[in-house]
Amino acid sequence: MTLGILVATDKYRDDIAGIAEAAVGRGHRVVFFFMDEGCRLVKDKKIISLKDKNGIFMSMCDYNRNKMGIAKEYVPEGVVCGSQYDNAAMNRESDKVIVF
């Protein structure tokens, strides 16, 4: 199963991380898309450490990243700076999507 996690807020960090860890622990694939204020979480060590786990993929809206004042050099390697197309792809490919 693929679980999509759309993150549009910088709140609920622990819930987001817990759900992703539980899903990967059960053998599921997790795809993140960060947008709006959720882009701020790409600077959060707990959230970003998830990208190193097998089965987790992360992308973010580059327009929103810029709007939030996050310089591109602060985006960790392995996080794709894309567009809403990545959000659409996550929704298309995921069996379930959770929105924060």
C-alpha positions as CSV (number, residue, x, y, z in Angstrom):
1,M,0.0,0.0,0.0
2,T,1.1,3.6,-0.6
3,L,0.2,6.2,1.9
4,G,0.2,9.8,0.8
5,I,0.7,12.5,3.4
6,L,-0.1,16.1,2.3
7,V,1.4,18.5,4.8
8,A,0.0,22.0,4.6
9,T,0.7,23.1,8.2
10,D,3.8,23.2,10.4
11,K,1.7,21.8,13.3
12,Y,1.3,18.1,14.3
13,R,5.0,17.2,13.7
14,D,4.9,14.3,16.1
15,D,1.7,12.9,14.6
16,I,3.0,13.2,11.1
17,A,6.3,11.4,12.0
18,G,4.5,8.7,14.0
19,I,2.1,7.8,11.2
20,A,4.9,7.7,8.7
21,E,7.1,5.5,10.9
22,A,4.2,3.2,11.7
23,A,3.3,2.8,8.0
24,V,6.9,2.1,6.9
25,G,7.2,-0.3,9.9
26,R,4.3,-2.3,8.4
27,G,6.0,-2.4,5.0
28,H,4.0,0.4,3.3
29,R,5.4,3.1,1.1
30,V,4.9,6.7,2.2
31,V,4.9,9.7,-0.1
32,F,5.0,13.2,1.4
33,F,4.1,16.5,-0.3
34,F,4.8,19.7,1.6
35,M,3.0,22.9,0.7
36,D,2.0,26.2,2.2
37,E,3.1,26.4,5.9
38,G,4.0,22.7,5.8
39,C,7.1,23.7,3.9
40,R,8.6,24.9,7.2
41,L,8.8,21.3,8.3
42,V,11.6,20.5,5.8
43,K,13.9,22.2,8.3
44,D,12.7,20.0,11.2
45,K,15.2,17.3,12.0
46,K,12.5,14.8,13.1
47,I,10.6,15.1,9.9
48,I,13.6,15.2,7.6
49,S,15.2,12.2,9.2
50,L,12.3,10.2,7.8
51,K,13.5,10.6,4.3
52,D,16.4,8.3,5.0
53,K,14.1,5.4,5.8
54,N,13.4,2.9,3.0
55,G,10.0,3.5,1.5
56,I,9.7,7.2,2.1
57,F,9.8,9.8,-0.6
58,M,9.5,13.6,-0.1
59,S,8.7,16.5,-2.3
60,M,7.5,20.0,-1.8
61,C,6.0,22.9,-3.7
62,D,8.9,25.1,-4.7
63,Y,6.6,28.1,-5.1
64,N,5.3,27.8,-1.5
65,R,8.9,27.2,-0.3
66,N,9.9,30.5,-1.7
67,K,6.8,32.2,-0.4
68,M,7.6,30.9,3.1
69,G,11.1,32.5,2.8
70,I,12.9,29.2,2.9
71,A,16.1,29.4,0.9
72,K,16.7,26.5,-1.5
73,E,20.0,25.7,0.1
74,Y,18.1,24.9,3.4
75,V,16.1,22.1,1.6
76,P,17.9,18.8,2.5
77,E,19.2,16.6,-0.3
78,G,16.7,14.1,-1.3
79,V,13.7,16.4,-1.0
80,V,12.4,17.2,-4.4
81,C,11.5,20.9,-5.0
82,G,8.7,20.5,-7.4
83,S,5.2,21.8,-8.1
84,Q,1.6,21.0,-7.6
85,Y,2.2,18.3,-10.2
86,D,4.0,16.3,-7.5
87,N,0.9,16.7,-5.3
88,A,-1.3,15.4,-8.1
89,A,1.0,12.5,-8.7
90,M,1.0,11.6,-5.0
91,N,-2.8,11.6,-4.9
92,R,-3.0,9.5,-8.1
93,E,-0.4,6.9,-6.9
94,S,-1.6,6.7,-3.2
95,D,-4.1,4.2,-2.0
96,K,-4.9,6.5,0.9
97,V,-4.1,10.2,1.6
98,I,-3.9,11.9,4.9
99,V,-4.0,15.7,5.0
100,F,-2.5,17.8,7.8
